[in-house]
Amino acid sequence: MRADQHLRLDEQLLLFMDQLEALEEKRHKLNSLIEEGWFSIAKTRYSMGNKQVSALQYASEMEPLVHVEASLLEGGTAEFKCERRQNKTEEMKKNTVEDIGVNETGLRRRINTKQKGVKEEEEETDPQVKTKAESSTPEHREPLKWFGILVPQSLKQAQSAFKEVITLSAEIASLQSAILATRKEMQAQVKDKQEKTQTEIEE
Amino acid sequence: MAGRGKLIAVIGDEDTCTGFLLGGIGELNKNRKPNFLVVEKDTSITEIEETFKSFLARSDIGIILINQFIAEMIRHAIDAHMQSIPAVLEIPSKEHPYDASKDSILRRAKGMFSAEDFR
């Protein structure tokens, strides 16, 4: 019984050490990626001008492109998964392609159903209005455009470095939570073990 | 908000915030409240602490990233936060490299091996 408890405690300790090692590794990667990002921002500042890359350029309206799915697992561990929304420019391109398609079908229907009355025509106009509303989605969602239309390559490099940092930070947050949960579990086991040895000594 | 994931918030210097906003985490909600705080020379500790607490209170925030030197200013508030969501992550800043011995989480983990645990 006691050997079994010791074994479990050892396993927990090994798991704890593994998690700490993984955290250390990820932290190291995160730090170097952030540094890379700052270096690219500094390069951009050098080529665009000091005041061209600052908080003043942030858009007045922002929408997040990244979300984290946070879920609580057993033992109070939280798991974070990073989810990135499709790039705005790609979305806009898709919308324009869809616009043409919808317009064509609209025209075709108009010819076929000319005699059926005005009602159908009204219905046909609806999708057009809808697509217009969709295509007018704001450009401010692409953060690169806050700093100009033709931004230097270094700013794009900074963006990709920070995108990686964001994904990595979600992983680190999950790992940190797992470490705290393992620690809690270990503390409970150590306490249990101490109580048992105390009672054995007393007996 | 339903069906959507949570946000990542940042409290940091200008370059850190700019970088993360470039990464696409920035949001201004209906009340025009941002999910980031650019800490400048004249930003008071009270303001930082209040923003941090407001981020903790927001249900739509999953992770809070904070520069370690700023975390040092409001260490008591970070140490008092025990919930797993939102998670608080300390990151380095340009002038101050990351020091694991200052990290709240690692300090808590290190506490595992203190003399009191084995008494």
Boltz contact constraints between the chains, C-beta under 6 A:
constraints:
  - contact:
      token1: [A, 31]
      token2: [B, 92]
      max_distance: 6.0
  - contact:
      token1: [A, 31]
      token2: [B, 98]
      max_distance: 6.0
  - contact:
      token1: [A, 37]
      token2: [B, 19]
      max_distance: 6.0
  - contact:
      token1: [A, 38]
      token2: [B, 15]
      max_distance: 6.0
  - contact:
      token1: [A, 38]
      token2: [B, 94]
      max_distance: 6.0
  - contact:
      token1: [A, 41]
      token2: [B, 15]
      max_distance: 6.0
  - contact:
      token1: [A, 55]
      token2: [B, 14]
      max_distance: 6.0
  - contact:
      token1: [A, 55]
      token2: [B, 38]
      max_distance: 6.0
  - contact:
      token1: [A, 62]
      token2: [B, 26]
      max_distance: 6.0
  - contact:
      token1: [A, 62]
      token2: [B, 27]
      max_distance: 6.0
  - contact:
      token1: [A, 62]
      token2: [B, 28]
      max_distance: 6.0
  - contact:
      token1: [A, 64]
      token2: [B, 7]
      max_distance: 6.0
  - contact:
      token1: [A, 64]
      token2: [B, 25]
      max_distance: 6.0
  - contact:
      token1: [A, 64]
      token2: [B, 27]
      max_distance: 6.0
  - contact:
      token1: [A, 65]
      token2: [B, 24]
      max_distance: 6.0
  - contact:
      token1: [A, 66]
      token2: [B, 24]
      max_distance: 6.0
  - contact:
      token1: [A, 66]
      token2: [B, 25]
      max_distance: 6.0
  - contact:
      token1: [A, 67]
      token2: [B, 4]
      max_distance: 6.0
  - contact:
      token1: [A, 67]
      token2: [B, 5]
      max_distance: 6.0
  - contact:
      token1: [A, 68]
      token2: [B, 5]
      max_distance: 6.0
  - contact:
      token1: [A, 68]
      token2: [B, 6]
      max_distance: 6.0
  - contact:
      token1: [A, 68]
      token2: [B, 62]
      max_distance: 6.0
  - contact:
      token1: [A, 68]
      token2: [B, 63]
      max_distance: 6.0
  - contact:
      token1: [A, 69]
      token2: [B, 5]
      max_distance: 6.0
  - contact:
      token1: [A, 70]
      token2: [B, 6]
      max_distance: 6.0
  - contact:
      token1: [A, 70]
      token2: [B, 62]
      max_distance: 6.0
  - contact:
      token1: [A, 70]
      token2: [B, 85]
      max_distance: 6.0
  - contact:
      token1: [A, 76]
      token2: [B, 84]
      max_distance: 6.0
  - contact:
      token1: [A, 78]
      token2: [B, 84]
      max_distance: 6.0
  - contact:
      token1: [A, 78]
      token2: [B, 85]
      max_distance: 6.0
  - contact:
      token1: [A, 83]
      token2: [B, 5]
      max_distance: 6.0
  - contact:
      token1: [A, 143]
      token2: [B, 21]
      max_distance: 6.0
  - contact:
      token1: [A, 143]
      token2: [B, 22]
      max_distance: 6.0
  - contact:
      token1: [A, 159]
      token2: [B, 22]
      max_distance: 6.0
  - contact:
      token1: [A, 162]
      token2: [B, 19]
      max_distance: 6.0
  - contact:
      token1: [A, 162]
      token2: [B, 20]
      max_distance: 6.0
  - contact:
      token1: [A, 162]
      token2: [B, 22]
      max_distance: 6.0
  - contact:
      token1: [A, 162]
      token2: [B, 23]
      max_distance: 6.0
  - contact:
      token1: [A, 163]
      token2: [B, 23]
      max_distance: 6.0
  - contact:
      token1: [A, 166]
      token2: [B, 23]
      max_distance: 6.0
  - contact:
      token1: [A, 169]
      token2: [B, 89]
      max_distance: 6.0
  - contact:
      token1: [A, 173]
      token2: [B, 63]
      max_distance: 6.0
  - contact:
      token1: [A, 173]
      token2: [B, 87]
      max_distance: 6.0
  - contact:
      token1: [A, 173]
      token2: [B, 89]
      max_distance: 6.0
  - contact:
      token1: [A, 176]
      token2: [B, 105]
      max_distance: 6.0
  - contact:
      token1: [A, 177]
      token2: [B, 84]
      max_distance: 6.0
  - contact:
      token1: [A, 179]
      token2: [B, 109]
      max_distance: 6.0
  - contact:
      token1: [A, 183]
      token2: [B, 109]
      max_distance: 6.0
  - contact:
      token1: [A, 183]
      token2: [B, 112]
      max_distance: 6.0
